[in-house]
Amino acid sequence: MQWHQVIGFVVAVTPLTLIPGTSFTLVTQQVIAGSRSDGVLVTFGSACGLLVHAVFAAVG
């Protein structure tokens, strides 16, 4: 894989991960219903899921 392909992929994926969506809604719901630590756990799980998805997309 060439470096310009990696840069292009990062440029394409970054806005998708920064746009609030269902993950943001889920974290907000957990913080309101539970506690701040519940929100942190959901955030960590969501970030791990995004990372795995991005790696699989990069691998093809």
Helices and strands as residue ranges (DSSP letters): H 3-18, H 22-33, H 36-59
